[in-house]
């Protein structure tokens, strides 16, 4: 049985507090979440990501602000205090780059449904954000994650932080002008992944709040939490994250995934089997879920959807869609509309 994608209570709690501050009714927030706010008492507890995804999608209606995620991110303090132990661990890392690497390393403590990657290619660096279950990816979640990243890095760099290129999977919304307030003019929509590119020199800046002793204590605690999380079946999520990052660049490879996870192909097969799944099953499931989302967005040409899902030719993509949904890609798109 598949384990549901999760998110730490700290991130849900932070979103709840922000929406409440923006005028959302706490009772309406509880109804949207499907549980009482007292359930968020332990910031490191893992809760199903579907609750946060539902809250994100409803946030414009709850606040009367279609660009609420961008507006909330613009108020970001950048001190790492609102995202549980991972945020504190990043704040107490020696440099900004070390802090981001800590967030990427301990992403599972933020939630098994979150996928993060940092790529440095001087003179730029790129932070890629995603969710392991495409059905739980939201426009508001991507807006918040990338906007908070930019706002935090701008504060750390004393606003000497341009140029920035922000890329989003979704098509342009009606409030595109609000994106330019946060990201500047270089905003791209309908892209292969949600990511932000920025000057790599920012990564070398010292973290202003870093306390080495506190960092060591937090690392020990984070490792203990990670071991506890790993006991619940970590390899499925790590493989899903690797597949999502590989697909826009071609067919996802089990050998490449095994190298990323630091194990042999045989070991990866065995560990996934122990968790009741296989590499091919995870790849097929991610492609199917992503196809449903991409095909529902008319901004993506059918050939582009095939490319984004890592198919080497359109005919293979066409056959896969027929197997998944019983109709051709073109027919599925018409039905989605």
Kinemage of the C-alpha trace (Angstrom):
@kinemage 1
@onewidth
@group {chain A} dominant
@subgroup {mainchain}
@vectorlist {calphas} color= white
{ca unk a 1} P 0.000 0.000 0.000
{ca unk a 2} L 1.346 3.412 -0.955
{ca unk a 3} L 2.210 5.788 1.845
{ca unk a 4} L 0.525 9.209 1.470
{ca unk a 5} L 2.779 12.184 0.822
{ca unk a 6} L 3.325 14.142 4.026
{ca unk a 7} L 4.252 17.629 5.216
{ca unk a 8} L 5.492 18.760 8.618
{ca unk a 9} L 2.958 20.447 10.894
{ca unk a 10} L 5.205 23.533 11.110
{ca unk a 11} L 4.599 24.378 7.439
{ca unk a 12} L 0.844 23.944 7.769
{ca unk a 13} L 0.858 26.009 10.963
{ca unk a 14} L 2.841 28.756 9.247
{ca unk a 15} L 0.333 28.856 6.383
{ca unk a 16} L -2.583 28.944 8.826
{ca unk a 17} L -1.050 31.854 10.755
{ca unk a 18} L -0.358 33.773 7.552
{ca unk a 19} L -3.872 33.276 6.195
{ca unk a 20} L -5.394 34.256 9.534
{ca unk a 21} L -3.296 37.421 9.506
{ca unk a 22} L -4.613 38.136 5.999
{ca unk a 23} L -8.195 38.010 7.227
{ca unk a 24} L -9.178 34.373 6.726
{ca unk a 25} L -11.695 33.042 9.270
{ca unk a 26} L -9.993 30.444 11.559
{ca unk a 27} L -13.169 28.341 11.576
{ca unk a 28} L -13.178 28.297 7.762
{ca unk a 29} L -9.507 27.306 7.797
{ca unk a 30} L -10.285 24.368 10.104
{ca unk a 31} L -13.129 23.253 7.835
{ca unk a 32} L -10.805 23.408 4.826
{ca unk a 33} L -8.071 21.442 6.586
{ca unk a 34} L -10.529 18.886 7.918
{ca unk a 35} L -9.155 18.964 11.476
{ca unk a 36} L -8.735 21.289 14.455
{ca unk a 37} L -5.741 23.601 14.718
{ca unk a 38} L -4.665 21.919 17.967
{ca unk a 39} L -3.406 19.055 15.808
{ca unk a 40} L -0.524 21.324 14.719
{ca unk a 41} L 1.016 21.496 18.205
{ca unk a 42} L 4.094 19.381 17.358
{ca unk a 43} L 5.970 21.262 14.567
{ca unk a 44} L 7.886 18.152 13.452
{ca unk a 45} L 4.856 15.839 13.173
{ca unk a 46} L 4.200 14.596 9.646
{ca unk a 47} L 0.655 15.081 8.375
{ca unk a 48} L -0.863 14.164 4.986
{ca unk a 49} L 0.122 16.737 2.366
{ca unk a 50} L -3.380 16.697 0.910
{ca unk a 51} L -4.542 18.903 3.819
{ca unk a 52} L -2.052 21.645 2.972
{ca unk a 53} L -2.758 21.323 -0.770
{ca unk a 54} L -6.472 21.822 -0.109
{ca unk a 55} L -5.749 24.869 2.062
{ca unk a 56} L -3.461 26.350 -0.603
{ca unk a 57} L -6.049 25.938 -3.339
{ca unk a 58} L -8.740 27.522 -1.192
{ca unk a 59} L -6.540 30.364 0.099
{ca unk a 60} L -7.621 32.897 -2.587
{ca unk a 61} L -11.262 32.287 -1.679
{ca unk a 62} L -10.574 32.371 2.069
{ca unk a 63} L -8.829 35.745 1.833
{ca unk a 64} L -10.450 37.315 -1.228
{ca unk a 65} L -6.979 37.748 -2.748
{ca unk a 66} L -6.090 35.744 -5.901
{ca unk a 67} L -2.370 36.519 -5.404
{ca unk a 68} L -2.380 35.773 -1.675
{ca unk a 69} L 0.619 33.400 -1.814
{ca unk a 70} L 2.830 36.048 -3.426
{ca unk a 71} L 1.656 38.724 -1.024
{ca unk a 72} L 2.329 36.535 2.005
{ca unk a 73} L 5.777 35.564 0.714
{ca unk a 74} L 6.655 39.255 0.339
{ca unk a 75} L 6.351 39.493 4.140
{ca unk a 76} L 8.844 36.649 4.687
{ca unk a 77} L 11.276 37.384 7.575
{ca unk a 78} L 13.941 34.995 6.339
{ca unk a 79} L 15.005 33.767 9.777
{ca unk a 80} L 14.068 30.099 9.295
{ca unk a 81} L 11.943 30.105 12.429
{ca unk a 82} L 8.658 29.121 10.823
{ca unk a 83} L 9.557 25.785 9.255
{ca unk a 84} L 10.512 23.660 12.248
{ca unk a 85} L 13.928 22.168 12.841
{ca unk a 86} L 14.986 22.340 9.181
{ca unk a 87} L 14.564 26.109 9.111
{ca unk a 88} L 16.561 26.525 12.314
{ca unk a 89} L 19.249 24.192 10.999
{ca unk a 90} L 19.576 26.282 7.832
{ca unk a 91} L 19.763 29.506 9.843
{ca unk a 92} L 22.657 28.154 11.928
{ca unk a 93} L 24.704 26.905 8.961
{ca unk a 94} L 28.007 28.737 8.264
{ca unk a 95} L 27.011 30.078 4.848
{ca unk a 96} L 23.835 30.636 2.848
{ca unk a 97} L 24.812 27.785 0.519
{ca unk a 98} L 25.387 25.430 3.458
{ca unk a 99} L 21.949 26.363 4.760
{ca unk a 100} L 20.245 25.548 1.468
{ca unk a 101} L 22.141 22.262 1.256
{ca unk a 102} L 20.866 21.399 4.740
{ca unk a 103} L 17.293 22.085 3.638
{ca unk a 104} L 17.786 19.871 0.579
{ca unk a 105} L 19.446 17.147 2.671
{ca unk a 106} L 16.688 17.105 5.291
{ca unk a 107} L 13.794 17.757 2.905
{ca unk a 108} L 12.079 14.596 4.165
{ca unk a 109} L 11.692 16.285 7.546
{ca unk a 110} L 9.776 19.075 5.828
{ca unk a 111} L 7.662 16.359 4.230
{ca unk a 112} L 7.982 13.248 2.104
{ca unk a 113} L 5.902 15.040 -0.504
{ca unk a 114} L 8.510 17.757 -1.110
{ca unk a 115} L 11.281 17.495 -3.703
{ca unk a 116} L 14.188 19.975 -3.629
{ca unk a 117} L 17.411 20.247 -5.590
{ca unk a 118} L 20.161 22.885 -5.738
{ca unk a 119} L 22.360 23.108 -8.828
{ca unk a 120} L 25.335 25.450 -8.914
{ca unk a 121} L 26.810 26.363 -12.276
{ca unk a 122} L 28.811 29.547 -11.715
{ca unk a 123} L 27.970 32.346 -12.171
{ca unk a 124} L 24.412 31.167 -11.376
{ca unk a 125} L 22.671 28.678 -9.120
{ca unk a 126} L 19.216 27.147 -9.469
{ca unk a 127} L 16.854 25.909 -6.750
{ca unk a 128} L 14.244 23.462 -8.085
{ca unk a 129} L 11.044 22.871 -6.095
{ca unk a 130} L 8.494 20.134 -6.603
{ca unk a 131} L 6.109 17.687 -4.995
{ca unk a 132} L 6.424 13.939 -5.312
{ca unk a 133} L 2.680 13.531 -5.922
{ca unk a 134} L 1.715 15.669 -8.937
{ca unk a 135} L -1.935 15.653 -7.818
{ca unk a 136} L -0.897 17.622 -4.726
{ca unk a 137} L 1.120 20.264 -6.583
{ca unk a 138} L -0.579 23.669 -6.387
{ca unk a 139} L -0.005 27.050 -8.012
{ca unk a 140} L -0.017 28.674 -4.585
{ca unk a 141} L 2.524 26.210 -3.172
{ca unk a 142} L 4.981 26.932 -5.992
{ca unk a 143} L 4.410 30.683 -5.690
{ca unk a 144} L 5.036 30.627 -1.949
{ca unk a 145} L 8.126 28.395 -2.102
{ca unk a 146} L 9.935 30.339 -4.813
{ca unk a 147} L 8.874 33.790 -3.614
{ca unk a 148} L 9.986 33.064 -0.048
{ca unk a 149} L 13.309 31.808 -1.387
{ca unk a 150} L 13.884 35.014 -3.341
{ca unk a 151} L 12.788 37.276 -0.485
{ca unk a 152} L 15.035 35.460 1.998
{ca unk a 153} L 18.070 35.533 -0.279
{ca unk a 154} L 17.495 39.197 -1.054
{ca unk a 155} L 17.560 39.984 2.662
{ca unk a 156} L 20.744 37.996 3.181
{ca unk a 157} L 22.384 39.681 0.188
{ca unk a 158} L 21.294 43.186 1.258
{ca unk a 159} L 19.103 43.353 -1.863
{ca unk a 160} L 22.136 42.974 -4.186
{ca unk a 161} L 20.537 39.953 -5.753
{ca unk a 162} L 19.740 40.502 -9.423
{ca unk a 163} L 19.220 39.106 -11.935
{ca unk a 164} L 16.639 36.470 -10.968
{ca unk a 165} L 14.853 34.092 -13.336
{ca unk a 166} L 11.704 32.453 -11.967
{ca unk a 167} L 10.174 29.510 -13.819
{ca unk a 168} L 6.740 28.026 -13.161
{ca unk a 169} L 4.957 24.972 -14.517
{ca unk a 170} L 1.522 26.607 -14.607
{ca unk a 171} L 0.283 28.985 -17.327
{ca unk a 172} L 0.256 32.762 -16.725
{ca unk a 173} L -2.429 33.744 -14.185
{ca unk a 174} L -4.509 36.922 -14.367
{ca unk a 175} L -2.239 38.625 -11.806
{ca unk a 176} L 1.073 38.353 -13.667
{ca unk a 177} L 2.005 41.892 -12.589
{ca unk a 178} L 2.236 40.652 -8.977
{ca unk a 179} L 4.961 38.200 -9.992
{ca unk a 180} L 7.109 41.031 -11.299
{ca unk a 181} L 6.907 42.800 -7.920
{ca unk a 182} L 8.606 39.796 -6.286
{ca unk a 183} L 10.765 38.312 -9.037
{ca unk a 184} L 11.394 41.171 -11.455
{ca unk a 185} L 10.797 40.972 -15.192
{ca unk a 186} L 12.320 37.538 -15.852
{ca unk a 187} L 9.333 35.297 -15.089
{ca unk a 188} L 8.584 32.291 -17.312
{ca unk a 189} L 5.397 30.198 -17.328
{ca unk a 190} L 4.601 26.766 -18.780
{ca unk a 191} L 8.076 25.497 -17.909
{ca unk a 192} L 9.304 21.973 -17.180
{ca unk a 193} L 9.750 22.633 -13.448
{ca unk a 194} L 9.195 25.251 -10.763
{ca unk a 195} L 12.579 26.830 -10.102
{ca unk a 196} L 14.440 30.051 -9.430
{ca unk a 197} L 17.866 30.959 -10.833
{ca unk a 198} L 20.028 33.539 -9.054
{ca unk a 199} L 23.668 34.681 -8.775
{ca unk a 200} L 25.714 31.872 -7.191
{ca unk a 201} L 27.821 34.383 -5.209
{ca unk a 202} L 24.915 34.613 -2.762
{ca unk a 203} L 25.638 31.032 -1.671
{ca unk a 204} L 29.054 32.059 -0.337
{ca unk a 205} L 27.690 34.746 1.987
{ca unk a 206} L 27.971 34.046 5.748
{ca unk a 207} L 24.751 33.283 7.611
{ca unk a 208} L 24.166 36.225 9.975
{ca unk a 209} L 22.568 34.113 12.741
{ca unk a 210} L 24.884 31.102 12.612
{ca unk a 211} L 25.911 29.585 15.963
{ca unk a 212} L 28.092 26.489 15.397
{ca unk a 213} L 27.169 24.792 18.690
{ca unk a 214} L 23.450 25.212 18.061
{ca unk a 215} L 23.968 23.898 14.531
{ca unk a 216} L 25.622 20.717 15.839
{ca unk a 217} L 22.836 20.076 18.337
{ca unk a 218} L 20.177 20.613 15.682
{ca unk a 219} L 21.989 18.289 13.279
{ca unk a 220} L 21.917 15.485 15.865
{ca unk a 221} L 18.199 16.039 16.393
{ca unk a 222} L 17.546 16.172 12.639
{ca unk a 223} L 19.428 12.907 12.095
{ca unk a 224} L 17.334 11.218 14.783
{ca unk a 225} L 14.133 12.477 13.176
{ca unk a 226} L 15.355 11.365 9.753
{ca unk a 227} L 16.037 7.847 11.003
{ca unk a 228} L 12.525 7.724 12.418
{ca unk a 229} L 11.092 8.941 9.103
{ca unk a 230} L 13.215 6.471 7.116
{ca unk a 231} L 11.711 3.587 9.070
{ca unk a 232} L 8.373 4.337 7.352
{ca unk a 233} L 9.678 3.498 3.870
{ca unk a 234} L 12.002 6.214 2.594
{ca unk a 235} L 13.150 4.738 -0.691
{ca unk a 236} L 9.829 5.102 -2.484
{ca unk a 237} L 9.869 8.872 -1.880
{ca unk a 238} L 13.534 9.326 -2.713
{ca unk a 239} L 13.080 7.434 -5.978
{ca unk a 240} L 10.001 9.514 -6.813
{ca unk a 241} L 11.984 12.704 -6.226
{ca unk a 242} L 14.770 11.474 -8.507
{ca unk a 243} L 12.297 10.511 -11.252
{ca unk a 244} L 10.595 13.917 -11.144
{ca unk a 245} L 13.917 15.691 -11.569
{ca unk a 246} L 15.010 13.411 -14.431
{ca unk a 247} L 11.864 13.406 -16.588
{ca unk a 248} L 12.169 16.872 -18.183
{ca unk a 249} L 15.651 15.868 -19.372
{ca unk a 250} L 14.769 12.514 -20.917
{ca unk a 251} L 13.715 9.007 -19.831
{ca unk a 252} L 14.199 8.383 -16.107
{ca unk a 253} L 16.890 5.769 -15.512
{ca unk a 254} L 17.060 3.247 -12.695
{ca unk a 255} L 20.861 3.276 -12.964
{ca unk a 256} L 21.014 7.059 -12.614
{ca unk a 257} L 18.601 6.913 -9.666
{ca unk a 258} L 20.690 4.249 -7.952
{ca unk a 259} L 23.816 6.390 -8.365
{ca unk a 260} L 22.050 9.418 -6.873
{ca unk a 261} L 20.964 7.333 -3.877
{ca unk a 262} L 24.454 5.850 -3.482
{ca unk a 263} L 23.560 2.187 -4.012
{ca unk a 264} L 23.660 -0.505 -6.653
{ca unk a 265} L 20.831 -1.204 -9.061
{ca unk a 266} L 20.174 -4.555 -7.360
{ca unk a 267} L 20.014 -2.951 -3.908
{ca unk a 268} L 17.545 -0.355 -5.146
{ca unk a 269} L 15.329 -3.041 -6.670
{ca unk a 270} L 15.412 -5.026 -3.419
{ca unk a 271} L 14.568 -2.069 -1.187
{ca unk a 272} L 11.677 -0.972 -3.357
{ca unk a 273} L 10.394 -4.564 -3.370
{ca unk a 274} L 10.535 -4.534 0.447
{ca unk a 275} L 8.315 -1.435 0.340
{ca unk a 276} L 5.841 -3.180 -1.951
{ca unk a 277} L 6.633 -1.408 -5.203
{ca unk a 278} L 9.113 -1.222 -8.100
{ca unk a 279} L 10.965 1.434 -10.074
{ca unk a 280} L 8.790 0.880 -13.147
{ca unk a 281} L 5.590 1.143 -11.093
{ca unk a 282} L 6.718 4.451 -9.555
{ca unk a 283} L 7.796 5.809 -12.953
{ca unk a 284} L 4.503 4.826 -14.568
{ca unk a 285} L 2.450 6.310 -11.724
{ca unk a 286} L 4.292 9.643 -11.813
{ca unk a 287} L 3.972 9.835 -15.606
{ca unk a 288} L 0.247 9.060 -15.448
{ca unk a 289} L -0.471 11.676 -12.766
{ca unk a 290} L 1.671 14.284 -14.517
{ca unk a 291} L 0.061 13.526 -17.873
{ca unk a 292} L -3.397 14.152 -16.409
{ca unk a 293} L -2.272 17.549 -15.137
{ca unk a 294} L -0.357 18.620 -18.259
{ca unk a 295} L -3.090 17.517 -20.653
{ca unk a 296} L -5.611 19.591 -18.724
{ca unk a 297} L -3.504 22.707 -19.383
{ca unk a 298} L -3.983 23.908 -22.990
{ca unk a 299} L -0.768 25.971 -22.790
{ca unk a 300} L 1.224 22.734 -23.200
{ca unk a 301} L 1.382 21.352 -26.757
{ca unk a 302} L 0.889 17.577 -26.867
{ca unk a 303} L 4.437 17.084 -28.142
{ca unk a 304} L 5.718 19.177 -25.211
{ca unk a 305} L 3.800 16.981 -22.758
{ca unk a 306} L 5.503 13.913 -24.209
{ca unk a 307} L 8.880 15.637 -23.753
{ca unk a 308} L 8.103 16.714 -20.168
{ca unk a 309} L 7.238 13.111 -19.288
{ca unk a 310} L 10.537 11.819 -20.663
{ca unk a 311} L 9.199 9.928 -23.693
{ca unk a 312} L 11.725 9.594 -26.493
{ca unk a 313} L 9.040 9.741 -29.214
{ca unk a 314} L 5.421 10.839 -29.443
{ca unk a 315} L 4.083 7.412 -30.427
{ca unk a 316} L 5.281 5.914 -27.124
{ca unk a 317} L 3.545 8.737 -25.258
{ca unk a 318} L 0.366 8.183 -27.322
{ca unk a 319} L 0.321 4.477 -26.437
{ca unk a 320} L 0.899 5.212 -22.750
{ca unk a 321} L -2.003 7.687 -22.598
{ca unk a 322} L -4.305 5.152 -24.244
{ca unk a 323} L -3.228 2.553 -21.668
{ca unk a 324} L -3.770 4.955 -18.752
{ca unk a 325} L -7.011 6.639 -19.785
{ca unk a 326} L -8.468 4.564 -22.632
{ca unk a 327} L -8.397 7.467 -25.110
{ca unk a 328} L -5.866 9.396 -27.189
{ca unk a 329} L -4.037 12.454 -25.746
{ca unk a 330} L -6.116 14.758 -27.962
{ca unk a 331} L -9.410 13.201 -26.835
{ca unk a 332} L -8.361 13.266 -23.175
{ca unk a 333} L -7.569 16.989 -23.460
{ca unk a 334} L -10.961 17.704 -25.019
{ca unk a 335} L -12.696 15.733 -22.260
{ca unk a 336} L -10.722 17.568 -19.590
{ca unk a 337} L -12.004 20.872 -20.898
